[in-house]
Each structure stands twice: as structure tokens, then as C-alpha cells.
Amino acid sequence: MINRRKLAIALVIMVLSGLAVPAWCQGLDAGPATPDPLAPVEVNKPAPAAPGAPVTPMATKPADDVHPIVARVRERLAATPARGSEADKEDYAGLVAFYAENSGQPIWTSKDGFTPRATQAMAEIRRADDWGLKASAFDLPTLPDGQATDEVLADAEIKLGLAALKYGRYARGGRLDPPSVSRMFDQKPVIYDPKSLLQALAITDEVDTADAYLRNLHPKHPQFARLRQAMLAARGATADDSPSVVKIPAGPAIKPGQEHPHIALLRQRLAIPAAADGSETLYDEALATAVKAVQVQNGLDQTGVLNTATRSALNGADRPSPGGNLQRIIVNMERWRWMPDDLGEIYVWDSVPEQMTAVYDHGKEVLAEKIVVGKPSSPTPIFSADMQFIIFHPSWGVPPGMKAYELAPLLRNAGGGWFFFSSGASAVLRGYGLHVSRSGRPIDPDSVNWSSVDIQSFDFTQPPGPTNVLGIVKFRFPNKHDVYMHDTPERHLFGGAIRAFSHGCMRVQNPVKLAEVLLAHDKGWSSDQVQEYVRRGGEIKLTTPIPVHVTYFTAVVDDAGKIHFGPDIYGLDSRVASRLEGQAVNLATSSIERPEAIEKSDLPSRAKARPRQKAASSQSNNPFAGIFGN
């Protein structure tokens, strides 16, 4: 009979020595995660009324009191079915409703031709390119010389009404449906009710003009305005200003973990220095992560291997061309249209490409810290939610995806339920520091045949402690992705320029300082009061929820008006650009700028990282934290 103790030891050694990490999240278009139980229920709300729209509806006039042009408009709208996308059909329905209920007067045309309101609106729509849109997307009417018939004027009235509605929709972010670009974009732009938008335009006059009204539909965020100015400037850029870059010569395929002289050149190319105690020619994990990001951006297999295709990608796009830069600016402007109009008086800003978090209070940055974000295979989703809880010394429950794709294979291989392997399952869970229960009752893991049960019916929990994967503090902002921010014992992960290592949640370099800033605002607490919770633990419910915006902007304009392009770590810029252009667009950039490069020189000094805990050294005491860390 085989010695049970030796089997258990061998099992733990097997797990420790090079266990592959399966991807429980299937990349950029993964299906929905298990929501946080407190996540807001998604409800389809009616579109809000446009600013300036009359509160009371316009009275409907009898048919014999209606202007002849409006009468012809109603006839044509009734006889012609709506065409195009669902959004186009909604605009058409809004147009029908508006002309069915309005005061009986046309808003764009008269017996003399176009009204001043129409001339203003069309002039603004023709300037759509100045706002990152395309003037060619809008079909504007023309009138023949001389007196136009009521039928011709009615057609012009309809055409301009639809063009104005489309412009209003595009200005508000309705050009694309963000989740259709990637499920990572859990964002829903606020599009105004079409009928109310026409009602607001119908009461514009010589003072509050139609062109000004349309301009005001664009985002008011300062960064959007800065990007717009950068876009206008970029249209005059030339292609002869690209600096020289390091070229990677032809050579063998180099895998992570191998050494080769070309790796030193690769480090220069991607601005990824070797670890303090490492070799310039060793292809380490941090460098492999950066290479995978390049591969994603260039549509290559995400292997991390420095092969011929990857070398070509590194050498082929030294820097974005002026045209590429322009397109990236427009892509980022479009993503600003997806953001909430009001970010909040105080809010947390998680920048996934920069791998930084910041707290803004009345528009001023009061804290900035490095974060670790999701790997390309398990990316951090982009969304906004309200932080409600700060939890000190949290426990951690293994999420469903990790149960199925990471823990279940270990437990099946370990056995369980048979006397021969009776200590295997418990050895695995002890290695992770996990406890198992079912319906709230503790379970002996060695009594379960893990090959025949549904692992989702069991709960696996890691209690608070120095090796808990969530560390000292967790920031909970309930959302359907069950993504949150937290501490980590894996302190060494904050040392590199590329920090995309998690399963989707965001690890904060100095979480206690973040808690101090938020609790000082919400509770008026001092640092000593926060430290008391650091010592004893506990859950704090915020008096007023604080918005958290998880964002994806790869172009940022600083206070001096200089634009900085950051790493597109998930390769999403090309996706958005392709949808905007209606054809494949490759905005791949292999020159990954350090996140620190886009920090402004006048930023407040960074808060120093908290001293490492004795049990949370650069190499965690929990050998599995790198696998199960969120």
C-alpha cells in the first residue's frame, strides 16, 4: 500500500511546481460574471427628455388649422415605413410623434425656403468633423431655386429633422452601442428622447440658437475639450517627426524564461527594465506580459513568444502615424461620450490602460496610486458603480469561474471520497488556506468525490490573515461583474510598468491611504481612526456612496496641452476605430509608453507605499496567491 503521507506531500509538490493557470475568463468578450448580490437591478428606463424641451406637450391642432407643409409631412410619414437601424427607427418614431402633436407649424421650412433655424442647424451639422464625427453621415436637404412646392418643403422638413436627431444621438454617444464593440464596455450613453429633442430645437431663436443647442449636446468634460483641440491640431501634423527607435533583429523564437541577447534590446524597445536582481537578457514575466499586450494590439496569438511575427510587429509600427494618432484621439473622444455627464463631487478614477487609480475632489486630484489590473485573458471591465463599503481584514470567497476552471481540476486530481486518496483534497485546500462549506455547514473535503459533484454547490472561503489574497482592505462597489478593489500580499507586482496580472479585480498599491482619503471625506475620520480598523478589522458602510469610474482612455492631454498616448493593453482602440469607420482599422502600437509618462509635472507628490508587512513580502507566503489572486 502506498504511504498516504507521501502521496499528500507529492500532491502538494506537484501543485507547487509549475501548475498551469487556466483562464476562467474567456477574454475580451467573456460572458457575464456572477453579480454582486447588492448590484443594482438593470431596468430599461425611458429616454430622458432633452434639455430645454417644454414640460407640457404642445397642443394638437385640428387638421384644418395645420400648416400645409406639416400636413404634407404627416402624410409622408404615415405612408413611408421607418428604415435603418433600431436607433434610426426610434428617431423616425420621434419625428412622427412630434409632428402629430406640435402646434401645426414647420420648424425648418417656410414658403420662402429654409428658416434661419434650419440654416443654423445645417451649418453646425456640416461641422461635425470638428467634433470627431463625420459630416458625411448626415443626409442634409437642399431646395431648388425659386418657389418650392409644399411637397418639396415637406421632404426637406423630414430630412432635416432626421439629420438633427441623428446628430443629437451621435453627439450623445449613440453612434455605437458600447457592449457590441466589446462586452468589456459595460456602458450605456444617455440618449435623449427624440421627440423632446425636436421640441427643444423648435423653440430655439435668435438668442438661443439651434447651432449652439446642437454643440451643447457634446460632452462637457474638460478632457473631451482638450482631446478635441488635440484632434484639430493633429489634422495638420506631418509624418517626419517620429523619433528613432530600437529595432529587434531577426532571430530565433524566444520563450519566457529563456535568455538571449535580443532580450536586452526588447527591454529598451518596450521600456521594461530588468528586476533589480535580474538579468537584462532574461525573458522574465513582466517583459512577457508587455509582449503579450503588443501581440493583442497587433492581432497575433497571445503566446508571449518573441517570434518572427512579433518581431515584425515591434519593428513595423515604430510610432503611430499622424493619421493613427488622429484616429486614436477620435476613439478616445468617442469613449468620453459613453461616460456619465456628472462624475461626482468626489470620485475614484480607475484608469485601466495607465494602471493607476486616483481620487478627485471637486475636479482636483488628491490621491494617485498604482494598481494591478486584469490580464488580457481576464480583463478588467469598464463601468461605473457606487462604492458603498470599505472592509478591513476581509475574507475571500472563491468566485464561480475559479471554482470551475482552477479549483475543480485540482480537487479532481487530488481524489477524495476514496480511502486511498483521502488526504488529497484537504492538502490542496490547506495549501490555498481555504475552508469549504455547503449551505453554511463545514464540509470535510476528503469525504467528497470531487469528480462527481457540482462544485458550484460548495463555498470555498479564505479567512482574513496575512496571506489572504485580498490583503488588509477591500473596497466594494456592487456591480454585476463582482469586480472590486483591494490590497494584496503580492507587493512585487507594483514594480513594473505593465501591471496586468489579475483576474479582473484591481489591486491597490497603498489601499490604507486610499481608505484614509475616502473615510476622511465621508466620515470626517482621522488617520488614527482608520488605523484602528486596520488593527481590529470591520466593515464600514459609507454614509454617501462614492462613484467609482473604471475607465479605458489611451490618449490624455495634460495641462500644457500636450497629448500623451498610453498603452492599449487590451487592444481595444482598433475595435472601436473599426466600428466607427465601418471597416478594419489597425491602430496597433508597439511603443508602450510608461504609465508614469502621462503624469503631469505639477501633480501632488505620490503617497509613499505602506511599509511591507512581515508576512506580505515581495514573495507572498501563500504560494497560490499568484494563481487565485483577484
C-alpha positions as CSV (number, residue, x, y, z in Angstrom):
1,M,0.0,0.0,0.0
2,I,1.3,3.4,-0.9
3,N,2.1,5.7,2.1
4,R,-0.7,8.3,2.4
5,R,1.6,10.9,3.8
6,K,4.0,10.6,0.9
7,L,1.1,10.9,-1.5
8,A,-0.1,14.1,0.1
9,I,3.4,15.6,0.0
10,A,3.8,14.6,-3.6
11,L,0.5,16.2,-4.5
12,V,1.4,19.5,-2.9
13,I,4.8,19.4,-4.6
14,M,3.1,18.8,-7.9
15,V,0.8,21.8,-7.5
16,L,3.7,24.0,-6.4
17,S,5.9,23.1,-9.3
18,G,4.6,24.8,-12.4
19,L,0.8,24.4,-12.3
20,A,-0.6,25.9,-15.4
21,V,-3.0,28.7,-14.9
22,P,-6.2,28.1,-16.9
23,A,-8.1,31.2,-17.9
24,W,-11.5,31.1,-16.3
25,C,-12.5,34.3,-18.0
26,Q,-12.6,33.9,-21.8
27,G,-11.0,37.2,-22.7
28,L,-12.5,40.4,-24.0
29,D,-15.9,39.0,-24.9
30,A,-16.4,36.8,-21.9
31,G,-19.9,36.1,-20.8
32,P,-21.4,37.7,-17.7
33,A,-19.9,37.0,-14.3
34,T,-21.9,36.3,-11.1
35,P,-23.1,39.7,-9.9
36,D,-22.5,41.1,-6.5
37,P,-25.7,40.4,-4.5
38,L,-26.2,44.2,-4.0
39,A,-25.6,45.1,-7.6
40,P,-28.3,47.4,-8.9
41,V,-31.0,45.7,-10.9
42,E,-30.8,46.8,-14.5
43,V,-34.1,48.4,-15.7
44,N,-34.9,49.7,-19.1
45,K,-35.8,53.3,-18.3
46,P,-37.5,55.6,-20.9
47,A,-35.1,58.0,-22.5
48,P,-34.8,61.3,-20.6
49,A,-36.2,64.5,-22.1
50,A,-33.8,66.7,-23.9
51,P,-32.6,69.9,-22.1
52,G,-34.9,72.8,-22.8
53,A,-37.8,70.7,-24.0
54,P,-41.2,72.1,-22.9
55,V,-42.5,70.5,-19.8
56,T,-46.1,70.4,-21.1
57,P,-46.8,68.9,-24.5
58,M,-47.8,71.2,-27.4
59,A,-51.4,71.2,-28.2
60,T,-52.5,69.3,-31.2
61,K,-54.4,71.4,-33.7
62,P,-57.3,70.2,-35.8
63,A,-56.4,69.2,-39.4
64,D,-57.9,72.3,-40.9
65,D,-55.7,74.5,-38.7
66,V,-52.4,72.7,-39.6
67,H,-49.9,74.4,-41.8
68,P,-49.9,72.9,-45.3
69,I,-46.2,71.8,-45.0
70,V,-46.9,70.0,-41.7
71,A,-50.0,68.4,-43.3
72,R,-47.8,67.0,-46.1
73,V,-45.2,65.9,-43.5
74,R,-47.8,63.9,-41.7
75,E,-49.0,62.3,-44.9
76,R,-45.5,61.3,-46.0
77,L,-44.5,59.9,-42.6
78,A,-47.7,57.9,-42.4
79,A,-47.1,56.5,-46.0
80,T,-43.4,55.7,-45.6
81,P,-42.2,53.0,-43.2
82,A,-39.2,53.5,-41.0
83,R,-35.9,52.1,-42.3
84,G,-32.4,51.6,-41.0
85,S,-31.1,50.5,-37.5
86,E,-33.3,50.3,-34.4
87,A,-31.9,53.8,-33.4
88,D,-32.9,55.2,-36.8
89,K,-36.4,53.7,-36.3
90,E,-36.7,55.3,-32.9
91,D,-35.7,58.7,-34.4
92,Y,-38.4,58.2,-37.1
93,A,-41.0,57.4,-34.4
94,G,-40.0,60.5,-32.5
95,L,-40.4,62.5,-35.7
96,V,-43.8,61.1,-36.3
97,A,-44.8,61.8,-32.7
98,F,-43.5,65.4,-32.8
99,Y,-45.4,66.3,-36.0
100,A,-48.5,64.6,-34.8
101,E,-48.5,66.7,-31.6
102,N,-46.9,70.0,-32.5
103,S,-48.6,73.3,-32.8
104,G,-49.1,72.9,-36.5
105,Q,-46.1,75.0,-37.7
106,P,-43.0,73.6,-39.5
107,I,-39.7,74.3,-37.8
108,W,-37.2,74.1,-40.6
109,T,-39.0,75.4,-43.7
110,S,-41.5,78.1,-44.8
111,K,-42.9,79.3,-48.1
112,D,-39.6,81.3,-48.5
113,G,-37.4,78.2,-48.1
114,F,-35.2,77.3,-45.1
115,T,-35.8,79.1,-41.9
116,P,-32.9,80.8,-40.0
117,R,-33.1,77.9,-37.5
118,A,-32.6,75.4,-40.4
119,T,-29.7,77.3,-41.7
120,Q,-28.0,77.4,-38.3
121,A,-28.6,73.7,-37.7
122,M,-27.3,72.6,-41.1
123,A,-24.2,74.8,-40.7
124,E,-23.4,73.1,-37.4
125,I,-24.1,69.6,-38.8
126,R,-21.7,70.3,-41.7
127,R,-19.0,71.0,-39.0
128,A,-19.5,67.5,-37.5
129,D,-15.9,66.6,-38.3
130,D,-14.7,69.3,-35.9
131,W,-16.3,67.3,-33.1
132,G,-14.9,63.9,-34.0
133,L,-18.0,62.9,-36.0
134,K,-18.4,62.6,-39.8
135,A,-20.4,65.2,-41.7
136,S,-20.8,62.6,-44.5
137,A,-23.0,60.6,-42.1
138,F,-25.8,63.2,-42.2
139,D,-28.1,63.5,-45.2
140,L,-29.0,67.2,-45.4
141,P,-31.7,68.5,-47.7
142,T,-31.4,71.0,-50.5
143,L,-34.1,73.2,-52.1
144,P,-34.4,74.1,-55.8
145,D,-34.1,77.6,-56.9
146,G,-37.3,79.6,-56.9
147,Q,-40.5,78.8,-55.1
148,A,-40.6,75.2,-53.8
149,T,-43.8,73.3,-53.5
150,D,-45.3,72.1,-50.2
151,E,-44.3,68.6,-51.1
152,V,-40.7,69.5,-51.6
153,L,-40.6,71.6,-48.5
154,A,-42.2,68.7,-46.5
155,D,-39.5,66.3,-47.8
156,A,-36.8,68.8,-46.6
157,E,-38.6,69.2,-43.3
158,I,-38.4,65.4,-42.7
159,K,-34.9,65.0,-43.9
160,L,-33.5,67.8,-41.7
161,G,-35.5,66.6,-38.8
162,L,-33.9,63.1,-39.1
163,A,-30.5,64.6,-39.6
164,A,-30.8,66.7,-36.5
165,L,-32.0,63.8,-34.4
166,K,-29.1,61.6,-35.7
167,Y,-26.6,64.4,-34.9
168,G,-28.1,64.7,-31.4
169,R,-27.8,60.9,-30.9
170,Y,-24.2,60.8,-32.2
171,A,-23.2,63.7,-30.0
172,R,-24.5,61.9,-27.0
173,G,-22.6,58.7,-27.8
174,G,-25.2,56.8,-29.7
175,R,-23.0,56.3,-32.8
176,L,-22.1,52.9,-31.3
177,D,-23.5,50.5,-28.8
178,P,-20.5,50.1,-26.4
179,P,-21.2,46.4,-25.4
180,S,-21.5,45.5,-29.1
181,V,-17.9,46.6,-29.6
182,S,-16.8,44.5,-26.6
183,R,-18.6,43.2,-23.6
184,M,-15.8,44.8,-21.6
185,F,-17.6,48.1,-22.2
186,D,-20.5,47.9,-19.7
187,Q,-21.6,51.5,-20.5
188,K,-24.8,53.0,-21.8
189,P,-24.7,56.5,-23.1
190,V,-27.6,58.7,-22.2
191,I,-29.5,59.5,-25.4
192,Y,-32.3,62.0,-25.2
193,D,-35.9,61.2,-26.2
194,P,-36.1,62.1,-30.0
195,K,-39.5,63.9,-29.7
196,S,-38.3,66.0,-26.9
197,L,-35.1,66.9,-28.7
198,L,-37.2,68.2,-31.7
199,Q,-39.4,70.1,-29.2
200,A,-36.3,71.8,-27.7
201,L,-34.9,72.7,-31.2
202,A,-38.3,74.0,-32.2
203,I,-38.2,76.8,-29.6
204,T,-34.6,77.9,-30.3
205,D,-34.4,81.5,-31.5
206,E,-32.0,84.4,-32.4
207,V,-30.6,84.3,-28.9
208,D,-30.6,80.6,-28.0
209,T,-29.7,79.4,-31.5
210,A,-30.1,75.9,-33.0
211,D,-26.4,75.6,-33.8
212,A,-25.5,76.4,-30.2
213,Y,-28.0,73.9,-28.9
214,L,-26.5,71.1,-31.0
215,R,-23.0,72.0,-29.9
216,N,-24.1,71.8,-26.3
217,L,-25.1,68.2,-26.7
218,H,-21.4,67.1,-26.8
219,P,-19.7,66.1,-23.6
220,K,-18.7,68.9,-21.2
221,H,-15.8,67.1,-19.6
222,P,-12.6,69.1,-19.7
223,Q,-10.6,66.2,-21.1
224,F,-13.1,65.9,-24.0
225,A,-12.5,69.5,-24.9
226,R,-8.7,69.0,-24.7
227,L,-8.9,66.0,-26.9
228,R,-10.9,67.9,-29.4
229,Q,-8.3,70.7,-29.6
230,A,-5.6,68.0,-30.0
231,M,-7.6,66.4,-32.8
232,L,-7.9,69.7,-34.6
233,A,-4.2,70.3,-34.2
234,A,-3.3,66.7,-35.3
235,R,-5.0,67.3,-38.7
236,G,-2.1,69.5,-39.6
237,A,0.6,67.1,-38.3
238,T,3.3,65.7,-40.6
239,A,4.9,62.3,-40.6
240,D,8.6,63.3,-40.3
241,D,8.6,63.8,-36.6
242,S,8.9,60.2,-35.4
243,P,11.9,59.6,-33.2
244,S,14.3,56.7,-33.9
245,V,13.5,53.5,-32.0
246,V,15.3,50.3,-31.2
247,K,14.9,47.6,-33.8
248,I,14.6,43.9,-32.9
249,P,16.8,42.0,-35.4
250,A,15.7,38.6,-36.9
251,G,16.5,35.7,-34.7
252,P,15.1,32.5,-33.1
253,A,11.8,32.2,-31.2
254,I,12.5,33.1,-27.6
255,K,10.1,31.9,-24.9
256,P,9.6,33.4,-21.5
257,G,12.2,32.1,-19.1
258,Q,14.9,31.8,-21.7
259,E,18.0,34.1,-22.0
260,H,19.1,35.7,-25.2
261,P,21.0,38.9,-26.2
262,H,17.9,40.2,-28.1
263,I,16.0,40.4,-24.8
264,A,18.1,43.4,-23.8
265,L,17.0,45.1,-27.0
266,L,13.5,44.1,-26.3
267,R,13.6,45.7,-22.9
268,Q,14.8,49.0,-24.5
269,R,12.1,48.8,-27.1
270,L,9.3,48.4,-24.6
271,A,10.9,50.4,-21.7
272,I,10.7,47.5,-19.3
273,P,13.8,47.3,-17.2
274,A,15.1,44.1,-15.6
275,A,14.3,43.4,-12.0
276,A,16.9,44.8,-9.5
277,D,18.4,41.3,-9.0
278,G,17.7,40.1,-12.6
279,S,19.5,39.8,-15.9
280,E,19.0,42.2,-18.9
281,T,18.9,39.2,-21.2
282,L,16.5,37.0,-19.2
283,Y,13.0,37.0,-20.6
284,D,11.0,37.4,-17.4
285,E,7.3,37.5,-16.6
286,A,7.0,41.3,-16.6
287,L,8.5,41.6,-20.1
288,A,6.4,38.7,-21.3
289,T,3.2,40.5,-20.2
290,A,4.3,43.6,-22.2
291,V,4.9,41.4,-25.3
292,K,1.5,39.8,-24.9
293,A,0.0,43.2,-24.9
294,V,1.8,44.0,-28.2
295,Q,0.6,40.7,-29.6
296,V,-3.0,41.5,-28.7
297,Q,-2.7,45.0,-30.2
298,N,-1.5,43.5,-33.5
299,G,-4.0,40.7,-33.7
300,L,-1.4,38.0,-33.0
301,D,-1.7,34.9,-30.9
302,Q,-1.1,35.9,-27.3
303,T,1.7,33.4,-26.6
304,G,4.4,35.7,-25.2
305,V,6.9,34.1,-27.6
306,L,9.2,36.5,-29.3
307,N,8.8,35.0,-32.8
308,T,9.1,36.4,-36.3
309,A,5.6,37.8,-36.4
310,T,6.1,39.6,-33.1
311,R,9.4,41.0,-34.2
312,S,7.8,42.3,-37.3
313,A,5.0,43.9,-35.2
314,L,7.6,45.5,-33.0
315,N,9.5,46.9,-35.9
316,G,6.7,47.7,-38.2
317,A,4.9,50.4,-36.2
318,D,7.6,52.5,-34.7
319,R,5.1,55.1,-33.5
320,P,1.6,55.8,-34.6
321,S,1.4,57.8,-37.8
322,P,-0.2,61.2,-37.6
323,G,-3.3,59.6,-39.1
324,G,-3.1,56.8,-36.5
325,N,-2.7,59.4,-33.8
326,L,-5.7,61.3,-35.1
327,Q,-7.8,58.1,-35.1
328,R,-6.8,57.3,-31.6
329,I,-7.8,60.7,-30.4
330,I,-11.2,60.3,-32.1
331,V,-11.6,56.9,-30.5
332,N,-10.9,58.3,-27.0
333,M,-13.3,61.2,-27.7
334,E,-16.0,58.6,-28.5
335,R,-15.4,56.8,-25.3
336,W,-15.8,60.1,-23.4
337,R,-19.3,60.2,-24.9
338,W,-20.1,57.0,-23.0
339,M,-19.2,58.4,-19.6
340,P,-21.7,59.8,-17.2
341,D,-22.3,63.6,-17.5
342,D,-21.7,64.0,-13.8
343,L,-18.7,62.1,-12.5
344,G,-19.5,63.2,-8.9
345,E,-18.2,65.8,-6.5
346,I,-15.7,63.2,-5.2
347,Y,-15.0,60.1,-7.2
348,V,-12.5,57.3,-7.7
349,W,-11.0,57.1,-11.2
350,D,-9.5,53.7,-12.1
351,S,-7.5,54.1,-15.4
352,V,-7.0,50.6,-16.7
353,P,-4.5,51.4,-19.5
354,E,-2.5,53.6,-17.2
355,Q,-2.9,51.0,-14.4
356,M,-3.4,53.8,-11.9
357,T,-6.2,54.8,-9.5
358,A,-6.9,58.4,-8.4
359,V,-9.3,60.2,-6.2
360,Y,-10.7,63.5,-7.4
361,D,-12.4,66.0,-5.1
362,H,-14.2,68.8,-6.9
363,G,-12.1,68.2,-10.0
364,K,-8.7,68.2,-8.1
365,E,-6.7,65.1,-7.9
366,V,-6.0,64.4,-4.2
367,L,-4.5,60.9,-4.4
368,A,-2.9,58.7,-7.1
369,E,-1.7,55.2,-6.7
370,K,-0.5,52.3,-8.9
371,I,-2.9,49.4,-9.4
372,V,-2.7,46.0,-10.9
373,V,-5.5,45.3,-13.4
374,G,-6.8,42.3,-15.3
375,K,-4.7,40.2,-17.7
376,P,-5.7,40.3,-21.3
377,S,-7.2,36.8,-20.8
378,S,-9.3,38.1,-17.8
379,P,-9.6,41.8,-18.4
380,T,-11.0,44.4,-16.0
381,P,-14.4,45.5,-17.4
382,I,-15.2,49.2,-18.0
383,F,-18.1,50.5,-16.0
384,S,-19.2,53.0,-13.3
385,A,-20.7,52.0,-9.9
386,D,-21.1,53.5,-6.4
387,M,-18.7,52.4,-3.6
388,Q,-20.8,51.5,-0.6
389,F,-18.4,49.6,1.7
390,I,-14.8,49.6,2.9
391,I,-14.0,46.3,4.6
392,F,-10.9,45.8,6.7
393,H,-9.4,42.3,7.0
394,P,-11.9,40.8,4.6
395,S,-12.4,37.1,4.0
396,W,-12.4,36.0,0.4
397,G,-14.7,33.6,-1.4
398,V,-13.6,31.8,-4.5
399,P,-15.7,33.0,-7.4
400,P,-17.6,30.6,-9.6
401,G,-15.3,30.8,-12.5
402,M,-12.2,30.0,-10.4
403,K,-14.1,27.1,-8.8
404,A,-14.9,25.6,-12.2
405,Y,-11.7,26.2,-14.1
406,E,-9.0,26.3,-11.5
407,L,-10.0,24.6,-8.2
408,A,-12.2,21.8,-9.6
409,P,-9.3,20.2,-11.6
410,L,-7.1,20.3,-8.6
411,L,-9.6,18.6,-6.4
412,R,-10.5,16.0,-9.0
413,N,-6.8,15.2,-9.5
414,A,-6.4,15.0,-5.7
415,G,-9.1,12.4,-5.3
416,G,-11.4,12.4,-2.3
417,G,-14.2,10.1,-1.3
418,W,-11.8,7.1,-1.5
419,F,-9.6,5.9,1.3
420,F,-6.6,5.7,-1.0
421,F,-6.6,9.4,-1.6
422,S,-8.4,10.6,1.5
423,S,-6.0,13.4,2.4
424,G,-5.5,14.8,-1.1
425,A,-8.4,17.3,-1.2
426,S,-7.7,18.7,2.2
427,A,-4.0,19.1,1.3
428,V,-5.0,21.2,-1.7
429,L,-7.3,23.4,0.3
430,R,-4.7,23.8,3.1
431,G,-2.2,24.9,0.5
432,Y,-4.6,27.7,-0.5
433,G,-5.7,28.4,3.0
434,L,-9.3,27.6,2.0
435,H,-12.2,26.3,4.0
436,V,-15.1,24.5,2.3
437,S,-18.8,24.6,3.3
438,R,-22.1,23.7,1.9
439,S,-25.3,25.6,2.7
440,G,-23.4,27.2,5.6
441,R,-22.2,24.0,7.1
442,P,-18.5,23.0,7.2
443,I,-17.6,20.0,4.9
444,D,-14.7,17.5,5.2
445,P,-13.2,17.9,1.7
446,D,-11.8,14.3,1.9
447,S,-15.3,12.9,2.2
448,V,-16.4,14.3,-1.2
449,N,-15.8,12.6,-4.5
450,W,-15.0,15.8,-6.4
451,S,-15.2,14.0,-9.8
452,S,-19.0,13.5,-9.4
453,V,-20.3,16.6,-7.6
454,D,-21.2,20.1,-8.8
455,I,-18.5,22.3,-7.3
456,Q,-20.8,25.3,-7.6
457,S,-22.9,23.9,-4.7
458,F,-19.9,24.4,-2.4
459,D,-18.5,27.6,-0.9
460,F,-14.7,28.0,-0.6
461,T,-13.5,30.8,1.7
462,Q,-10.1,32.1,2.7
463,P,-10.4,33.7,6.1
464,P,-8.7,37.0,7.0
465,G,-5.0,36.8,7.6
466,P,-1.5,37.9,6.3
467,T,-1.7,35.7,3.3
468,N,-5.3,36.4,2.3
469,V,-5.4,37.4,-1.3
470,L,-7.4,40.5,-0.6
471,G,-4.8,41.7,2.0
472,I,-5.8,44.3,4.6
473,V,-8.7,46.1,2.9
474,K,-11.4,45.7,0.3
475,F,-13.3,48.4,-1.5
476,R,-16.8,47.2,-2.5
477,F,-18.8,49.0,-5.2
478,P,-21.6,46.4,-6.0
479,N,-21.8,45.6,-9.7
480,K,-22.8,42.8,-12.0
481,H,-19.2,41.8,-12.7
482,D,-18.4,41.3,-9.0
483,V,-15.3,43.4,-9.5
484,Y,-13.8,45.4,-6.6
485,M,-10.5,47.0,-5.4
486,H,-8.4,45.5,-2.7
487,D,-5.0,45.1,-1.1
488,T,-2.7,42.3,-2.0
489,P,0.3,40.5,-0.4
490,E,1.9,40.3,-3.8
491,R,3.8,43.6,-3.4
492,H,6.3,42.9,-6.1
493,L,3.6,43.2,-8.8
494,F,3.7,47.0,-8.5
495,G,7.3,47.3,-9.6
496,G,6.8,47.1,-13.4
497,A,5.5,49.5,-16.0
498,I,3.0,46.8,-17.1
499,R,0.8,45.6,-14.2
500,A,-1.9,43.5,-15.9
501,F,-1.8,40.3,-13.8
502,S,-5.2,39.9,-12.1
503,H,-8.3,38.0,-12.8
504,G,-10.2,41.3,-13.3
505,C,-10.3,43.0,-9.9
506,M,-7.9,45.8,-9.2
507,R,-5.2,45.6,-6.5
508,V,-4.1,48.9,-5.0
509,Q,-0.5,49.6,-4.0
510,N,-1.4,51.7,-1.0
511,P,-5.0,50.8,-0.1
512,V,-4.9,52.1,3.5
513,K,-4.1,55.6,2.2
514,L,-7.0,55.3,-0.2
515,A,-9.2,54.3,2.7
516,E,-8.0,57.3,4.7
517,V,-8.8,59.7,1.9
518,L,-12.3,58.3,1.3
519,L,-13.2,58.0,5.0
520,A,-11.9,61.5,5.8
521,H,-14.4,62.8,3.2
522,D,-17.3,60.5,4.1
523,K,-16.9,60.3,7.9
524,G,-14.5,63.0,8.8
525,W,-12.2,60.4,10.2
526,S,-8.6,60.9,11.1
527,S,-5.8,58.6,10.1
528,D,-5.7,57.2,13.7
529,Q,-9.4,56.2,13.4
530,V,-8.7,54.4,10.2
531,Q,-5.6,52.7,11.7
532,E,-7.9,51.4,14.5
533,Y,-9.8,49.5,11.8
534,V,-6.6,48.3,10.3
535,R,-5.7,46.7,13.6
536,R,-9.1,45.2,14.5
537,G,-10.9,44.8,11.2
538,G,-14.5,45.5,10.4
539,E,-16.9,46.7,7.7
540,I,-17.7,50.3,7.2
541,K,-20.8,51.4,5.2
542,L,-20.3,54.8,3.6
543,T,-22.8,57.5,4.6
544,T,-22.9,58.7,1.0
545,P,-21.8,56.3,-1.8
546,I,-18.8,57.4,-3.8
547,P,-18.8,56.9,-7.6
548,V,-16.1,54.7,-9.0
549,H,-15.3,55.0,-12.7
550,V,-13.3,52.2,-14.2
551,T,-12.1,53.7,-17.5
552,Y,-10.2,53.0,-20.7
553,F,-8.6,56.1,-22.1
554,T,-5.3,55.7,-24.1
555,A,-5.0,59.3,-25.0
556,V,-4.7,62.0,-22.3
557,V,-4.0,65.8,-22.8
558,D,-2.1,67.4,-19.9
559,D,-2.4,70.9,-18.5
560,A,0.1,72.2,-21.0
561,G,-2.0,70.9,-23.9
562,K,0.4,68.1,-24.8
563,I,-1.1,64.8,-25.7
564,H,0.2,61.5,-24.4
565,F,-0.6,58.1,-25.8
566,G,-0.6,55.3,-23.2
567,P,-0.6,51.5,-23.7
568,D,-3.7,49.9,-25.2
569,I,-3.2,46.9,-23.1
570,Y,-6.4,45.1,-24.3
571,G,-6.1,46.2,-28.0
572,L,-9.5,47.9,-27.8
573,D,-8.6,51.1,-29.8
574,S,-8.7,49.1,-33.1
575,R,-12.0,47.6,-32.3
576,V,-13.6,51.0,-31.7
577,A,-11.9,52.6,-34.7
578,S,-13.1,49.7,-36.9
579,R,-16.7,50.1,-35.8
580,L,-16.5,53.9,-36.3
581,E,-15.0,53.5,-39.8
582,G,-17.1,50.6,-40.9
583,Q,-14.0,48.7,-42.0
584,A,-11.0,47.1,-40.4
585,V,-8.6,49.6,-38.8
586,N,-5.4,48.6,-37.2
587,L,-4.2,51.1,-34.6
588,A,-1.6,48.7,-33.2
589,T,1.2,50.5,-31.4
590,S,4.2,48.6,-30.1
591,S,5.8,51.6,-28.4
592,I,4.3,51.2,-24.9
593,E,4.7,54.4,-23.0
594,R,5.3,54.1,-19.3
595,P,2.2,55.0,-17.3
596,E,4.2,57.5,-15.4
597,A,5.0,59.4,-18.6
598,I,1.5,60.8,-18.7
599,E,1.6,62.2,-15.2
600,K,1.6,66.0,-15.0
601,S,4.7,67.6,-13.5
602,D,2.5,69.6,-11.1
603,L,0.7,66.6,-9.6
604,P,0.7,66.3,-5.9
605,S,3.6,64.1,-4.7
606,R,2.7,60.4,-4.6
607,A,1.9,59.0,-1.2
608,K,4.6,56.6,-0.2
609,A,3.6,52.9,-0.3
610,R,2.8,51.5,3.1
611,P,5.7,49.5,4.7
612,R,5.6,45.9,3.8
613,Q,4.1,43.7,6.4
614,K,6.3,41.0,7.7
615,A,4.0,38.4,6.2
616,A,3.5,40.2,3.0
617,S,6.9,40.3,1.4
618,S,7.6,40.6,-2.2
619,Q,7.2,36.9,-2.4
620,S,3.9,36.1,-0.6
621,N,3.8,33.3,2.0
622,N,0.8,32.0,0.1
623,P,2.3,30.1,-2.9
624,F,-1.0,30.1,-4.6
625,A,-1.8,33.8,-4.4
626,G,-0.5,34.3,-8.0
627,I,-3.0,31.8,-9.2
628,F,-6.0,32.7,-7.2
629,G,-5.4,36.4,-6.7
630,N,-8.2,38.6,-8.0
